[in-house]
Amino acid sequence: MAQVESIEAVAGVSAAKPYRLALPLAMAAVATVLAYWAIDSSSPALTDLKDDLAFSSTIAGLVFSFFFGGRLLGNFPAARLIDRVGPATTAAAGGASLMIGAALAATATNAPVILVARLLEGAGVAFVINAALLSILRARPGAGAAMTMFTFLSTVGGVFGIVFGGGLTEAISWRAVFVLHLAIGAGVLALGLSGRNRGPLQIASADHAVQTVIENAPPRSLVVTGLIANFLVFVNYSVWAVAMPLYADERFDASPEQISTLLLTMTIGHLVLAYPVGAIIKRYGSIPSLMIGNAITAASMVLVLTAPSLWMLVPPLAIYSLGQVAASNAAGDFLLQRGGRGGKGVGMLRLSCDLGLVLGPAAVGALADIAGYRSPFLALPILTVAGAVLTIGRLKRIPA
């Protein structure tokens, strides 16, 4: 049997003393929270931005599409850069891009400027997320560990984003949100610059002499299948972003505040469930956890249609959170492990995530227009089950 040499053995990470890992890991944790703080703080500001600049609904939608498009495109250079110059330098570049985009957005008076600004913000966030996730993976290489910590930290950032985005918009204006992004970018830039060449995590990524030897690599077709599985998981997140607000408004005449409370309930569910789900992945493996998560997600979306009142949506949404945390963490863990725990694996993971986040909401919105506000809660479970059936036969060939 061919011997597989791990990244930890090659780079010396496994032999490092815990205190040498603590600082880079803490810096990656802070960078993750800051990145998702910037992502989710924009949502509460959108309606005021639209009214102030007299944008159409189409332009308002593009404000988000350009951001996620920037994230999608930013994954390509970020995945290469983190293996060449290290995660700290990559994060610093992302912070600088976020600052430039935020400064443009905060002073924008027309659509072209703010769309370019959002593209730069999205690309910057992609750099930060890729760098932070790789650093977390270096410090927590065990099955499910990196994705568990990343999910927890990103959810903390999301909660900050929702709370501060709404508060700043209400108290000052939508421009204050982008001033916040400017400060966040400056914080990430400072973290990245101070973390250059610190500790084994940076060395493992930046040293060209360090080569990861992965023999018995899985066939490309199986990796592609994993990418598709992760893509479908993030298509399902469009329930959170688009389908649920539309459903709550049409079915129960929910107010914006009530919808925000429902969405925050789901976010808190992700926060609470991250570590319990991580323990399940560690014990049973990524593939079984992925399939169980898909089944729970599909069932929860159907259950939404049975809720007799607005607040009775909370139980199915809690179940949805459980299924999505399990499925996304398991699919992410599969890609990180099979991608060699390096820039390639992180890049594949983030690319498939962002592609799902770009295409999913657009598809769900169009489906709701064509077939009604209930239709996404029927179509997405069918898609989820079909995807699970197609992937399980191929992914189970490789032990999780």
N, C-alpha and C positions, 0 to 999 in steps of 0.2 A: 504494500500500500504506500502510495506517495505521501510524503510528509508535508504538512501544511504549516508554514511558519506564520505566526500571528503578528499583527502590527505591534502589539505590546512587546513581543520578544525582540523584534527588529529595532524598534525605536527606544526600547528601554523604559517604556511607560509602566509596565507591570512591576518593575523593580524600584520605581520611584517611591520615595517616602511620601506618606499622605500629605504632609504640609506643603510639599512641592506641587501637589495637584490642587490644593485648596484655593490658592489665589487665582489661577487661570479659570477654575471652575466657577468661582464666585463672580469673576468678571463676565464670563459667558452667561451666567444666570441674570445678572443685571442687564446685559445687552438684550437678552431675550425679552425681558419685561418691558424695556424701553421701546423695542421694535413694535411689539403688539399694542403698547399704549398709543403709539403713533397711528397704527392701522385703524383701531376701533374708535378713536376719538373723532374721526371725520364724520361718522354717520349722523350724529345729532345736529351737526352744523349744515347739513346739505340743504334743508328747506330754506333756511335764512339766506344762505349763499345764492340759491336759485332766485329768490325774490329780490335780493339786493342788486344783483347783476342782470336781472330781467332775462334769465335763461329759460329756454323751453325745457320740458321734461326730458326730451332727448339729450340735450346738452348736459342736464343734471345727471342723467345716467352715465354719460361719457366721463364725467368727473371721476366716477368709480371705475369704469372700464379701463381708463387710461392708467389708473393707479395699479390695478391688477395686471394690466398688460405690461407695465414697467417691471413689476415683480416677476412676471413670466419670462420676459426677455433677460432680465438681470441674472437669472439663474445660470445661464450659459457661461458668461465670463466669471461669475462668482465661483462656480464649481472648479474651474481651471485655476483661478487665482489662489484659492485657499491651499491647494497642494503645491503651489510654486512659491508663494511669499508668506504663507501662514495665515491663520485665522485673525490674528490681531491686526495685521496690516490691511487685510480684506475688510474687517469691521470698520477700521478708520476711514477707508475709502467710501464705504456705505454711509457712514455718518456725515461725511462731507457732501455727498450727493443729496442726502436727506435735507441738509441745511440749505443748499442752493435751491432745491425745489420748494422748501417751506418759505424761504424769503420771497421767491417769485409769487407763490400762492397768496401770501399775506398781503401783497401789494397789487394783486391782479385787478384789472378793471374790465377785462374782456375774456372771451372763451379761449382763444388760442394760447394766451399766456398761462391761464390756469391749467389747461390740459397738458401743456409741456411741463409745467411745474409738477403735476401729479405723476407724469411719466418718470421724472427724475426722483420723486419721492419713492415711487414703487421700486425702481431699480436700486436705490439706496437701501431700502428695507430688505430687499432680496440678498444683498451682500451681507448685511448684518445677520440675518437669520441663518444663512448658510454657514457663516463663520462661527456663530454661537453654537449651532447644532453640532458642528464637527468637534468643537472643544468639549462640549458635554459628552459626546460619544467617546472621545479619547479618555476621559476621566471615568466614564461609566459604560464600559464596553459590553457588559453582560447582557443577556437576552432580555429585551424589554426595558432595561434600565434607562437608557438615554431617552427613548420616546416618552416614558413615564414622566421624567423630570421636565422634558421640554414641553409636554402638554400642560403640566401643572403651571409652569412659569408663564407660558403664553396666555393661559387663561387668566392668571393674575393681571397681566398686562392688559388683557381685554376688558376686565372689570374696571381697571383704572381709566381706560379709554372711554368707556360708556359714561362713567360718572363725571370725569373732568370735561369731556366734550360737551355734554349737556349743560354743565354748570357754567363753563366759560362762555358758551354761546348765549345763554340766558342772561348772564351778568354783564357781559361786555359786548361781544359780537362774534360772528363766525370767523373773523380774521384772527381773533385771539387764539383760536384752536391751532392755526398754522404758526403763530408765534410760539405756542407750546411745542410744535414739531421742530421748530428751529432750536429750541433749548434741548430737546431730546437728541437731535442730531449732534449738537455740540457735546453733549454728554457721552454719546457713543464714540465720537472722534477722540475725545480725551481718554476714554477707556482703551481704545485701540492703540493709540500712540504710547500710552504708559505700559501696555502689555506686550509690546514688541520684544521678542527674544527672551520672554520670561517663561521659564519652566519647560518641562518636557512636552507639553501639549503643543507649544509653538514650534519647538525644535522638530517634533515628529512630522509636522506638516510642511515645514519650510526647507528642511535639509534635503537637497537633491540626491545625496548619497544614500538616503534611507529609501529602500525599495520594499514594497510589500509583495511578498511571494505568496500567491494564492494558486495552488495547484488544485486539480479536481474542481475547477470553477464550474458552476451550473451552466447548462446550455443557454444561449442567448434567448431562445424562445421562452424559457421559463422566467427569465428576468423580465422580458416584455410582458408576460402574463401577470407578474407581480405589479408592474407599472399600471397595467389596465385595472387590476383590482384596486389599487390605491386611487386611481383616477375616479373610479365609480364611487368610492367612499366619499370623496370630496365633492362629487356631483350631488350627493345626498345632503351636503351641507347647505344646498340652496333652499332646503326646507326652512332652515333657520333664517336665512337672509331674505327670502322672497315669498315662498308659499305660505308660511305661517302668518305673517302680517296680512297678506291678502285674504286668507281664510278667516282670520279673527275679525277683520273689518267687515267682510261680506256676510258672514254667518251670524256674528254676535254684535255687530256695530261697535266694535271695540275702539276706545279712544287711543291716541298715540301713547299716553302714559300707561294704559293697560297693556298695550302691545309691548312696550319697553319692559314692563315687569315680567311678562311671559318670556321674553328673550333673555332677560337677566337670570330668570329661573333656570333656563337651559345652560347658561354660562356657568352658574354656580354648580350645577350638576356635573359639568366637565371638571370643575375644580375639585370637587369632593371625590369623584370616582377615579381620578387619574392613578393614584397609587394602589388602590385595591385591584384595578384592572391590570396594572403592571405586575402585581404578584401572580395573577392568573396566567399572564403570558409567560412569566418565568417558569411556572410550574408545568404548564401544559403545552407551551410552544406557540409560535406565531400563527401557524396555519389553522389549527383548531380554533384559536381565539378569533381569528379573522372570520371564519365561517359562522361561529356562534354570534359574533357581533353583527354580521350581516343579517342573520335571521331575526335578531332582536330589533334591529333598525326597521326591517320590513314590517314586522308585526306592529311596532309602535305607530308607524305612519297610517296604517289601516285603523288602529284604535282611535286616532284623532277624529275620524269621521263619526265615531259613536258618541263623542262627548256631548251631553245635553245642554251644557252651559259653558260660558267662557272659562271659568276657573276650574272646571272639570277637564280642561285641556292640560292642566299641570301634570297629572299622573302619566298620560302617554308621552308627554315631553320629557319627563324624568326617565322613562324607559328608553326613549329615543337617545337621550344623552348617554346612557349606559351602552347601548349598541354602537353608537358612533365612536365613543372613546375606545371601546374594545377593538372595533374594526380599524380605525385610523392608527392606533398605536401598534396593532399587530402587523398591518400592511407596511407601516413605516419601519418597524423592526426588521421585517423580512428583507426589505430593500437595503437597509443600512448594513445588515450582516452579509448579504450576498454581494453587496457592492464593495466589500473589503474594508468597511469601516473607515473609508477615506472620502476624499472630495467627490469621487465618482458616485458613490452611494448616496451621499448627501444631495448632490446635484440631481440624480434621478428622482429621489424622493420629492424634493421641492418642485421640480418641473411638473411631475404628475399631479401634485397638490394644486398648484396654481392654475394648471390647465383645467382641472375640474372646477375651480372657483371662478374661472373666466367663462366657461361654456355652460356650467350648470344653471346659474341664475338666469341667463339669457333664455335657455331652453325652457325652464320652468315658467318664466313670465310669458313666453309665447304660447306655451301649452295652456296656461290659465286663460289667456285671451281667446284661444280657439275652442277649448272644450270646457271651460268653466273653472271656478276657483277650487273645486273638489278634485279635479283631475290629477294634479301632481301627487296627491296622496294615494292614488291608485296606480299611476304609471311608474312612479319611482320604486315602490315595492316589487313590481314585476321586473323592472330592470335590475334591481338588487339581487333578487332570487336567480334570475337568468345568469347574471354575472358570476354568482357563487357556484352555480352548477357547472359553468364553463371552466372556471379556474380551479376548482377543488381537485379535479382529476389530474391536473398537471402539476400543481404546486405540492401536492402530497407526496410526490416522488422524491422530494428533497426533505430530509428531516429538519424540523424547525429548530 
